[in-house]
């Protein structure tokens, strides 16, 4: 075979190779474009039928709906996002609890419990749990069960009736109610579900466990000391800070004390890092401690060990009002109007920012953003957690102010104010298809 023939064969093979290469590239481009088309269709369906993609909180906010009603003053709200369902409950003065459609603010049902509501509604599956205190002249409430703080029914005229109720989410009807008698007159009760039980804790250091399906009494524990900070619940444990400069960790299954951590401060705020079993405690003088607990999963250990280990300590300018664990670090607010981001590992200051007034209760953390409210101005500040930079504000009307913690439903931010309940959303007010109630 001569040289010319060899050349022609090589060129022919090269052309075939080039044609196959071009065909492969065209097929790859087609597959990529088709995949993007399918993905865009699924994304559009998600926007209208399921849930809104993550907020870009730098975009302007719109009011999607509002309920202006004097009865909403000092309201307490709770929400829950479970699967394709989104619930919004509002409780207000006079013992009224309402189930609202978070998409429109429309009322689905209303129940008048009478008296004063002492707890934030707690949602668990198809039930909602709530605690109230009847008026003194209100008729005795018929209950399924009755217990007292002395573990026996008492007729002491100084005792107050505390009513614990389980309500149906679909109808608002009472499933069961239990009457708890106490002479300590608690102003606020904290609720938590642990497996088959409902735990109640008050600021006086009393804890009660009852079975969530029927309200039957399980156990009671009295610490004989008042709580200095809201309790922190995690993994079947209650972490309680007291005025005796202690952290008491209880096992919620039996109500037994798991650990006592002696401190030199009075806790005012508590948080916990479940990744490595570290407690973060702030006090009324601005001190923040990082405390290592050896048993990360909080399993009961029969062997006594030295479980206290201060990783780091820092001092801020005033009382610590809240500690929130975020992916960027610890978000800490104090009563001198400052908000700080602190590194979890070493307690180093990442950034700090001063707001116009005293920061109100608990911050709402959404991914890389924190929403902060102050008492002094009718606005909500949106802060970038990476830099501490103020990137946006939700502006309320003059004379209006936030009255309780903010809540995020699936695609809206719910703001309780002195003039009513508001629902905000960045950009468009996406609507999610309403899901049927019940199972």
MARDO-584169 format. One record per residue (C-alpha): residue number from 1; residue in three letters; x, y, z. Coordinates in steps of 0.001 Angstrom, whole numbers, plus 500000, padded with zeros to 6 digits. Example, Ala and Ser with C-alpha at 12.3 -4.5 7.8 and 13.67 -1.06 7.14 Angstrom:
<sites>
SITE   pos   code       px       py       pz
SITE     1    ala   512300   495500   507800
SITE     2    ser   513670   498940   507140
</sites>
This chain:
<sites>
SITE   pos   code       px       py       pz
SITE     1    unk   500000   500000   500000
SITE     2    unk   501515   503333   498946
SITE     3    unk   501822   506473   501059
SITE     4    unk   498828   508177   499410
SITE     5    unk   496525   505306   500319
SITE     6    unk   497697   505329   503919
SITE     7    unk   497067   509079   504094
SITE     8    unk   493518   508705   502747
SITE     9    unk   492719   505978   505290
SITE    10    unk   494020   508099   508168
SITE    11    unk   492002   511119   507030
SITE    12    unk   488888   508987   506715
SITE    13    unk   489327   507655   510235
SITE    14    unk   489952   511181   511552
SITE    15    unk   486761   512475   509911
SITE    16    unk   484765   509624   511452
SITE    17    unk   486237   510453   514858
SITE    18    unk   485384   514160   514478
SITE    19    unk   481805   513352   513406
SITE    20    unk   481350   511058   516416
SITE    21    unk   482790   513736   518716
SITE    22    unk   480425   516403   517350
SITE    23    unk   477475   514015   517699
SITE    24    unk   478435   513298   521340
SITE    25    unk   478639   517012   522123
SITE    26    unk   475221   517634   520547
SITE    27    unk   473705   514794   522593
SITE    28    unk   475277   516197   525766
SITE    29    unk   473927   519694   525029
SITE    30    unk   470451   518277   524387
SITE    31    unk   470470   516306   527651
SITE    32    unk   471619   519405   529597
SITE    33    unk   468938   521664   528084
SITE    34    unk   466232   519057   528608
SITE    35    unk   467272   518597   532259
SITE    36    unk   467126   522349   532837
SITE    37    unk   463656   522455   531296
SITE    38    unk   462388   519670   533586
SITE    39    unk   463979   521344   536609
SITE    40    unk   462343   524688   535791
SITE    41    unk   458951   522990   535517
SITE    42    unk   459407   521352   538929
SITE    43    unk   460558   524656   540432
SITE    44    unk   457493   526519   539129
SITE    45    unk   455240   523810   540501
SITE    46    unk   456995   524067   543858
SITE    47    unk   456406   527805   544011
SITE    48    unk   452669   527493   543567
SITE    49    unk   451801   524127   545056
SITE    50    unk   454343   523342   547713
SITE    51    unk   456673   525721   549519
SITE    52    unk   458472   528918   548654
SITE    53    unk   462224   528600   547966
SITE    54    unk   464515   530087   550594
SITE    55    unk   463949   533766   551236
SITE    56    unk   466266   536404   549884
SITE    57    unk   465718   538798   552745
SITE    58    unk   467540   541618   550983
SITE    59    unk   464505   542054   548731
SITE    60    unk   461740   544519   549699
SITE    61    unk   459003   543135   551950
SITE    62    unk   455296   543228   551162
SITE    63    unk   452348   542896   553521
SITE    64    unk   450534   539768   552344
SITE    65    unk   447729   540119   554880
SITE    66    unk   446969   541687   558251
SITE    67    unk   444381   541306   560987
SITE    68    unk   443726   544572   562762
SITE    69    unk   441870   543862   565961
SITE    70    unk   442243   545168   569504
SITE    71    unk   441849   541608   570841
SITE    72    unk   445212   540714   569328
SITE    73    unk   447134   542912   571771
SITE    74    unk   449699   540884   573768
SITE    75    unk   448994   537840   571640
SITE    76    unk   451042   534652   571665
SITE    77    unk   451452   532815   568380
SITE    78    unk   452793   529422   567368
SITE    79    unk   453269   527704   564046
SITE    80    unk   454258   524315   562764
SITE    81    unk   455350   523104   559337
SITE    82    unk   454786   519382   558986
SITE    83    unk   455063   517845   555532
SITE    84    unk   452670   519720   553263
SITE    85    unk   450759   521278   556147
SITE    86    unk   451310   524649   557773
SITE    87    unk   449550   525697   560972
SITE    88    unk   449231   529090   562641
SITE    89    unk   447664   529565   566063
SITE    90    unk   447029   532837   567870
SITE    91    unk   446074   533161   571525
SITE    92    unk   445100   536444   573100
SITE    93    unk   443762   538124   576213
SITE    94    unk   440498   536696   577464
SITE    95    unk   441576   533087   576921
SITE    96    unk   440767   532994   573209
SITE    97    unk   442713   530753   570830
SITE    98    unk   442270   530934   567054
SITE    99    unk   443418   528676   564248
SITE   100    unk   444352   530837   561256
SITE   101    unk   445126   530000   557652
SITE   102    unk   448745   531195   557311
SITE   103    unk   448192   531894   553613
SITE   104    unk   445358   534369   554061
SITE   105    unk   444915   535037   557779
SITE   106    unk   441377   533679   557584
SITE   107    unk   440018   532121   560764
SITE   108    unk   439348   528390   560591
SITE   109    unk   438048   528052   564137
SITE   110    unk   438016   529849   567484
SITE   111    unk   437811   528486   571026
SITE   112    unk   437209   530522   574177
SITE   113    unk   439068   528875   577050
SITE   114    unk   438237   531657   579497
SITE   115    unk   440599   533341   581930
SITE   116    unk   444255   533822   581018
SITE   117    unk   446451   531750   578711
SITE   118    unk   449795   530908   580352
SITE   119    unk   451643   529007   577621
SITE   120    unk   452467   529296   573961
SITE   121    unk   450379   526733   572039
SITE   122    unk   452442   523574   571477
SITE   123    unk   451721   521620   568287
SITE   124    unk   452313   517881   568091
SITE   125    unk   450877   515868   565210
SITE   126    unk   447136   516470   565019
SITE   127    unk   446899   517893   568562
SITE   128    unk   447619   521256   570129
SITE   129    unk   448411   521617   573835
SITE   130    unk   447805   524769   575851
SITE   131    unk   447654   525841   579509
SITE   132    unk   445286   528445   580921
SITE   133    unk   444227   529884   584272
SITE   134    unk   440477   530437   584805
SITE   135    unk   439144   533628   586318
SITE   136    unk   438610   533465   590084
SITE   137    unk   434844   533836   589709
SITE   138    unk   434692   531387   586823
SITE   139    unk   432735   528208   587406
SITE   140    unk   434743   525064   588160
SITE   141    unk   435882   523449   584924
SITE   142    unk   434946   519810   584475
SITE   143    unk   438137   517843   583828
SITE   144    unk   439204   514303   583011
SITE   145    unk   441893   514338   585696
SITE   146    unk   442846   516395   588725
SITE   147    unk   446213   516664   590464
SITE   148    unk   447890   519098   592836
SITE   149    unk   451418   520287   593452
SITE   150    unk   451439   518114   596573
SITE   151    unk   450550   515048   594471
SITE   152    unk   447098   514971   596062
SITE   153    unk   443854   516833   595573
SITE   154    unk   443721   519824   597898
SITE   155    unk   440910   522104   599031
SITE   156    unk   443153   525022   600021
SITE   157    unk   441275   528233   599162
SITE   158    unk   444566   529890   598186
SITE   159    unk   445216   527382   595428
SITE   160    unk   444709   528278   591790
SITE   161    unk   443315   525992   589104
SITE   162    unk   445618   525541   586113
SITE   163    unk   443891   523835   583186
SITE   164    unk   445955   521789   580720
SITE   165    unk   444118   520995   577489
SITE   166    unk   444643   518918   574396
SITE   167    unk   442685   520313   571454
SITE   168    unk   442014   518866   568030
SITE   169    unk   443791   520820   565296
SITE   170    unk   441003   520120   562816
SITE   171    unk   438096   521323   564975
SITE   172    unk   439398   523074   568107
SITE   173    unk   437346   520708   570273
SITE   174    unk   438796   519544   573582
SITE   175    unk   440169   515993   573518
SITE   176    unk   441047   515969   577224
SITE   177    unk   441734   518441   579998
SITE   178    unk   443472   518103   583336
SITE   179    unk   443101   520359   586357
SITE   180    unk   446345   521147   588185
SITE   181    unk   446040   522848   591567
SITE   182    unk   448886   525093   592690
SITE   183    unk   449352   527936   595163
SITE   184    unk   452381   529382   593363
SITE   185    unk   450365   531363   590784
SITE   186    unk   452748   531003   587812
SITE   187    unk   452753   533772   585201
SITE   188    unk   454174   531644   582394
SITE   189    unk   454363   527908   581726
SITE   190    unk   456728   526273   579241
SITE   191    unk   455646   523144   577344
SITE   192    unk   457642   520358   575729
SITE   193    unk   456771   516944   574260
SITE   194    unk   458978   513988   575161
SITE   195    unk   457908   510731   573526
SITE   196    unk   454473   509917   575007
SITE   197    unk   454481   512659   577652
SITE   198    unk   453848   516389   577905
SITE   199    unk   456154   518336   580231
SITE   200    unk   455151   521554   582005
SITE   201    unk   457703   523805   583671
SITE   202    unk   457088   527147   585375
SITE   203    unk   459353   529942   586575
SITE   204    unk   458899   528791   590194
SITE   205    unk   460867   525586   589549
SITE   206    unk   457918   523176   589350
SITE   207    unk   457822   520489   586686
SITE   208    unk   454962   518143   585812
SITE   209    unk   454848   515265   583370
SITE   210    unk   451528   513986   582066
SITE   211    unk   450704   511539   579293
SITE   212    unk   449873   513436   576121
SITE   213    unk   447182   511031   574877
SITE   214    unk   444868   511208   577914
SITE   215    unk   446249   513800   580381
SITE   216    unk   446925   511191   583088
SITE   217    unk   449511   512274   585651
SITE   218    unk   453028   510787   585297
SITE   219    unk   455435   512536   587699
SITE   220    unk   456066   515829   589494
SITE   221    unk   459277   517493   590637
SITE   222    unk   459864   520659   592668
SITE   223    unk   463323   522232   592590
SITE   224    unk   462594   524544   595557
SITE   225    unk   464312   527351   593683
SITE   226    unk   463102   529749   591004
SITE   227    unk   464338   529563   587435
SITE   228    unk   466531   532456   586337
SITE   229    unk   466245   531728   582587
SITE   230    unk   463760   530053   580237
SITE   231    unk   464334   526272   580265
SITE   232    unk   466137   524657   577351
SITE   233    unk   464841   521277   576168
SITE   234    unk   466855   518809   574154
SITE   235    unk   467060   515029   573564
SITE   236    unk   464826   514052   576467
SITE   237    unk   466486   516453   578881
SITE   238    unk   465500   519766   580467
SITE   239    unk   468347   522212   581128
SITE   240    unk   467311   524581   583925
SITE   241    unk   469199   527649   585160
SITE   242    unk   468454   528767   588731
SITE   243    unk   469049   531717   591039
SITE   244    unk   471251   529375   593102
SITE   245    unk   473935   529650   590371
SITE   246    unk   473305   526172   589044
SITE   247    unk   472424   524354   585857
SITE   248    unk   470170   521407   586675
SITE   249    unk   469762   518828   583910
SITE   250    unk   466742   516556   584307
SITE   251    unk   465906   513280   582609
SITE   252    unk   462371   513816   581295
SITE   253    unk   461541   510116   581322
SITE   254    unk   461511   509780   585123
SITE   255    unk   462065   513346   586302
SITE   256    unk   465374   512397   587907
SITE   257    unk   468318   514776   588115
SITE   258    unk   470914   513813   585517
SITE   259    unk   473590   516377   586333
SITE   260    unk   474115   519516   588400
SITE   261    unk   476619   522030   587103
SITE   262    unk   477805   524520   589701
SITE   263    unk   478391   528026   588331
SITE   264    unk   479672   531323   589652
SITE   265    unk   476996   533220   587721
SITE   266    unk   473205   533397   587676
SITE   267    unk   472106   532190   584219
SITE   268    unk   469894   534526   582190
SITE   269    unk   470069   532676   578839
SITE   270    unk   470929   529093   577840
SITE   271    unk   471753   527407   574529
SITE   272    unk   473180   524044   573560
SITE   273    unk   475315   522709   570701
SITE   274    unk   474115   519177   569987
SITE   275    unk   477109   518497   567712
SITE   276    unk   479635   518305   570555
SITE   277    unk   477579   518543   573767
SITE   278    unk   478570   522093   574721
SITE   279    unk   476379   524363   576839
SITE   280    unk   476462   528151   576409
SITE   281    unk   475290   530200   579374
SITE   282    unk   474895   533977   579691
SITE   283    unk   474311   535911   582909
SITE   284    unk   472925   539224   584162
SITE   285    unk   476329   540911   584206
SITE   286    unk   477182   540128   580590
SITE   287    unk   479348   537048   581174
SITE   288    unk   479085   534197   578637
SITE   289    unk   480479   530732   579442
SITE   290    unk   481104   527731   577212
SITE   291    unk   480736   524533   579266
SITE   292    unk   481627   521105   577927
SITE   293    unk   479441   518129   578862
SITE   294    unk   481248   514835   578268
SITE   295    unk   478234   512713   577388
SITE   296    unk   477208   514199   574044
SITE   297    unk   474062   512082   573735
SITE   298    unk   473088   512861   577347
SITE   299    unk   472760   509187   578251
SITE   300    unk   472588   508513   581979
SITE   301    unk   475941   507376   583362
SITE   302    unk   476213   505401   586613
SITE   303    unk   479818   506497   587035
SITE   304    unk   480332   509949   588459
SITE   305    unk   482767   511934   586367
SITE   306    unk   483969   515482   586297
SITE   307    unk   481727   516714   583488
SITE   308    unk   482342   520403   583987
SITE   309    unk   484904   522024   581720
SITE   310    unk   484839   525702   580864
SITE   311    unk   486075   525955   577287
SITE   312    unk   486078   529742   577210
SITE   313    unk   484600   532831   578844
SITE   314    unk   483899   536351   577640
SITE   315    unk   482269   539468   579042
SITE   316    unk   479790   541688   577208
SITE   317    unk   478477   545098   578196
SITE   318    unk   475181   544170   579849
SITE   319    unk   472821   541326   580768
SITE   320    unk   472632   538564   578161
SITE   321    unk   469031   538312   576981
SITE   322    unk   469287   535533   574393
SITE   323    unk   471750   533042   572871
SITE   324    unk   470928   531443   569525
SITE   325    unk   473058   528742   567934
SITE   326    unk   473476   529469   564199
SITE   327    unk   475600   527948   561399
SITE   328    unk   477820   531069   561549
SITE   329    unk   478316   531079   565320
SITE   330    unk   476544   532146   568479
SITE   331    unk   474147   535057   568008
SITE   332    unk   473972   536831   571374
SITE   333    unk   471817   539805   572320
SITE   334    unk   472275   541946   575425
SITE   335    unk   470299   544636   577201
SITE   336    unk   472668   547430   576122
SITE   337    unk   471125   547243   572613
SITE   338    unk   473997   545235   571108
SITE   339    unk   473895   542046   569066
SITE   340    unk   477057   539954   568750
SITE   341    unk   478244   537019   566676
SITE   342    unk   480715   534894   568638
SITE   343    unk   482746   531924   567394
SITE   344    unk   481600   528643   568937
SITE   345    unk   485054   527098   569344
SITE   346    unk   487026   529893   571037
SITE   347    unk   484498   532597   571942
SITE   348    unk   486141   535165   569659
SITE   349    unk   484162   538197   568547
SITE   350    unk   483297   537959   564843
SITE   351    unk   481235   541154   564731
SITE   352    unk   478941   543299   566859
SITE   353    unk   476238   545785   566003
SITE   354    unk   474269   548303   568031
SITE   355    unk   470571   548766   567306
SITE   356    unk   468337   551764   567998
SITE   357    unk   466837   550344   571205
SITE   358    unk   466602   547374   573528
SITE   359    unk   466342   544169   571510
SITE   360    unk   463025   542401   571995
SITE   361    unk   463042   538800   573215
SITE   362    unk   464257   536068   570832
SITE   363    unk   465792   536676   567403
SITE   364    unk   464426   534861   564344
SITE   365    unk   467310   533161   562516
SITE   366    unk   466741   532135   558882
SITE   367    unk   469775   530619   557194
SITE   368    unk   472288   533463   556868
SITE   369    unk   469978   536151   558268
SITE   370    unk   468764   537283   561673
SITE   371    unk   465582   539303   562181
SITE   372    unk   465817   541570   565221
SITE   373    unk   463174   543796   566769
SITE   374    unk   463620   546607   569250
SITE   375    unk   461302   548318   571674
SITE   376    unk   462242   551795   570482
SITE   377    unk   461309   551721   566786
SITE   378    unk   458403   550385   564686
SITE   379    unk   460687   548270   562507
SITE   380    unk   462349   544870   562224
SITE   381    unk   466046   544850   561288
SITE   382    unk   467380   542175   558930
SITE   383    unk   471068   541510   559607
SITE   384    unk   473479   539454   557502
SITE   385    unk   475021   536873   559849
SITE   386    unk   478249   536732   557841
SITE   387    unk   479109   540408   558240
SITE   388    unk   476693   541924   560762
SITE   389    unk   475630   544379   558066
SITE   390    unk   472075   545742   558126
SITE   391    unk   470662   544714   554742
SITE   392    unk   466945   545415   555098
SITE   393    unk   464102   546531   557354
SITE   394    unk   460455   545641   557740
SITE   395    unk   458761   548945   558470
SITE   396    unk   455599   549161   560583
SITE   397    unk   453290   552147   560901
SITE   398    unk   454122   554915   563362
SITE   399    unk   452875   554039   566825
SITE   400    unk   452922   550315   566089
SITE   401    unk   455357   547917   567754
SITE   402    unk   456091   544190   567988
SITE   403    unk   454503   542428   570979
SITE   404    unk   455825   538847   570711
SITE   405    unk   458411   536726   568921
SITE   406    unk   458366   536565   565135
SITE   407    unk   457457   533284   563425
SITE   408    unk   458214   531935   559955
SITE   409    unk   455605   529779   558252
SITE   410    unk   456445   528037   555003
SITE   411    unk   456559   531216   552946
SITE   412    unk   455758   534142   555220
SITE   413    unk   457037   535917   558304
SITE   414    unk   454297   536428   560884
SITE   415    unk   454641   539535   563046
SITE   416    unk   452417   540092   566121
SITE   417    unk   452071   543821   566786
SITE   418    unk   450151   546210   569007
SITE   419    unk   447762   546881   566091
SITE   420    unk   447220   543291   565004
SITE   421    unk   448793   540337   563260
SITE   422    unk   450789   540939   560061
SITE   423    unk   452159   538536   557428
SITE   424    unk   455160   539746   555399
SITE   425    unk   457021   538185   552503
SITE   426    unk   459928   539376   550345
SITE   427    unk   458974   540026   546722
SITE   428    unk   455812   538120   545852
SITE   429    unk   453202   536858   548279
SITE   430    unk   453304   533275   547070
SITE   431    unk   450298   531176   547954
SITE   432    unk   450595   527546   548908
SITE   433    unk   447681   525255   548125
SITE   434    unk   445598   524722   551235
SITE   435    unk   445931   521193   552584
SITE   436    unk   443056   519235   554133
SITE   437    unk   443029   519061   557912
SITE   438    unk   443232   515884   559888
SITE   439    unk   444823   512591   558973
</sites>
